[in-house]
Amino acid sequence: MTWRARRQRHPAAHGLGAVAVILVLVVLASIAAAVVRIGQQTQGQTAQGLQGARATAAARAGAEWGLYQAFKGSWTSCNNASQTLDLGADGGGLRVTVTCKSQVYNEGESAPGTPATVRIFTIDAVACTSRSATTACPDATAAVTQGYVERWRQVQATN
């Protein structure tokens, strides 16, 4: 016999360590999955925000282009003129539909008996992420898809 007494372990104590390790691994895997999911959501929101900013800039550029066409270009009469600009060359897939409407108003008289007329131009520019090269904005079929962005800008000017 040995001088030292051996300690007797209970048989259930051997399995308790394995259960604890499995429990810790499950908790760590759950935390890792949550971190990955939050990262993916953040990335999607950032991309959507960037595309929205690009669409806002495209709508502003379309409104300025429409004003130029109304005052110096081919839309001097501006009778419901419309044109869709394809800005997809930069890879963003943005399109801008620019429409122009005008109305003539009498603003007093320039000389006795001669009415002074003023033409008011209304330029609407709608920018969207249309996937079709032939579709004008707003694109009703693409509006229900994920990642669709649309921005609208309206300006009024007089001659």
C-alpha positions in Angstrom: 0.0 0.0 0.0 1.1 3.5 -0.7 1.6 6.1 1.9 -0.6 8.6 0.1 -4.2 8.0 -0.1 -5.7 8.4 -3.5 -8.6 10.8 -3.8 -11.7 9.3 -5.2 -13.6 11.4 -7.8 -17.2 11.1 -8.3 -17.9 9.7 -11.8 -20.2 12.6 -12.7 -17.4 15.1 -12.2 -15.6 13.9 -15.4 -18.6 14.9 -17.6 -19.2 18.3 -16.0 -16.0 19.8 -17.5 -17.0 18.8 -21.0 -20.5 20.3 -20.6 -18.9 23.6 -19.4 -16.6 23.7 -22.4 -19.5 23.1 -24.8 -21.6 25.7 -23.1 -18.8 28.3 -23.4 -18.3 27.4 -27.1 -22.0 27.8 -27.8 -22.0 31.3 -26.1 -19.0 32.4 -28.0 -20.4 31.2 -31.3 -23.7 33.1 -30.6 -21.8 36.3 -29.9 -19.7 35.9 -33.1 -22.8 35.4 -35.2 -24.4 38.5 -33.7 -21.3 40.6 -34.5 -21.3 39.4 -38.1 -25.0 40.1 -38.5 -24.6 43.7 -37.1 -21.7 44.3 -39.4 -23.6 43.2 -42.5 -26.6 45.4 -41.6 -24.3 48.4 -41.0 -22.6 47.8 -44.4 -25.9 47.7 -46.2 -27.1 50.9 -44.5 -23.9 52.6 -45.4 -24.2 51.6 -49.1 -27.8 52.7 -49.2 -26.9 56.1 -47.7 -24.1 56.6 -50.2 -26.4 55.7 -53.1 -28.9 58.2 -51.7 -26.3 61.0 -51.6 -25.4 60.2 -55.2 -29.0 60.3 -56.3 -29.4 63.7 -54.5 -26.5 65.1 -56.4 -27.8 63.6 -59.7 -31.2 65.2 -59.2 -29.6 68.6 -58.5 -27.4 68.2 -61.6 -30.5 67.3 -63.6 -32.4 70.4 -62.4 -29.5 72.6 -63.4 -29.3 70.9 -66.8 -33.0 71.5 -67.3 -32.6 75.2 -66.4 -29.9 75.5 -69.0 -32.1 73.8 -71.6 -35.0 76.2 -70.8 -33.0 79.4 -71.0 -30.1 78.7 -73.5 -30.8 75.3 -75.0 -33.5 73.6 -77.0 -36.4 73.9 -74.5 -37.1 77.6 -74.9 -40.8 77.0 -75.3 -40.7 74.3 -72.6 -44.1 72.8 -73.4 -43.9 69.6 -71.3 -40.4 68.8 -72.6 -38.8 65.8 -71.1 -35.6 63.9 -71.3 -34.0 61.0 -69.4 -30.2 61.3 -68.8 -28.3 58.1 -68.3 -25.6 58.6 -65.6 -24.7 54.9 -65.4 -21.3 55.3 -66.9 -19.8 55.7 -63.4 -21.1 52.3 -62.3 -23.9 53.7 -60.1 -26.7 52.9 -62.4 -28.3 56.3 -61.9 -30.8 57.8 -64.3 -32.4 61.3 -64.2 -35.7 62.2 -65.8 -35.9 65.9 -66.3 -39.3 67.6 -67.3 -40.1 71.2 -68.0 -43.4 73.0 -67.8 -44.0 76.7 -68.3 -46.8 79.2 -67.9 -47.1 82.8 -69.1 -48.5 85.4 -66.8 -49.3 89.1 -67.3 -47.5 91.2 -64.8 -48.9 94.7 -65.3 -48.1 96.7 -68.4 -44.7 97.5 -70.0 -46.3 100.5 -71.7 -49.9 101.9 -71.6 -52.1 99.2 -73.2 -49.2 96.7 -73.7 -49.2 93.8 -71.1 -45.8 92.8 -69.6 -45.6 89.0 -69.8 -43.5 86.8 -67.6 -42.8 83.1 -68.3 -42.4 80.8 -65.2 -40.5 77.6 -65.8 -40.9 74.6 -63.5 -38.2 72.0 -63.8 -38.6 68.6 -62.2 -35.7 66.3 -61.9 -36.2 62.7 -60.6 -33.1 60.6 -60.1 -33.3 56.9 -59.4 -31.3 53.7 -59.5 -33.1 52.2 -62.5 -31.7 48.9 -63.8 -33.3 49.3 -67.2 -31.6 51.5 -69.8 -35.0 52.5 -71.3 -37.0 53.2 -68.2 -37.6 56.8 -67.0 -37.6 57.7 -63.4 -39.5 57.1 -61.2 -39.2 53.4 -62.0 -42.3 51.6 -60.5 -41.0 48.1 -61.2 -37.6 48.7 -59.6 -39.1 50.6 -56.6 -40.0 47.4 -54.9 -36.5 45.9 -55.2 -33.8 46.1 -52.5 -31.4 48.9 -53.0 -33.7 51.2 -55.0 -33.1 54.9 -54.3 -35.1 57.8 -55.7 -34.6 61.6 -55.1 -36.7 64.4 -56.5 -35.7 68.1 -57.0 -38.0 70.9 -58.3 -36.9 74.4 -59.3 -38.8 77.4 -60.6 -37.4 80.3 -62.5 -38.6 83.3 -64.5 -37.2 84.9 -67.6 
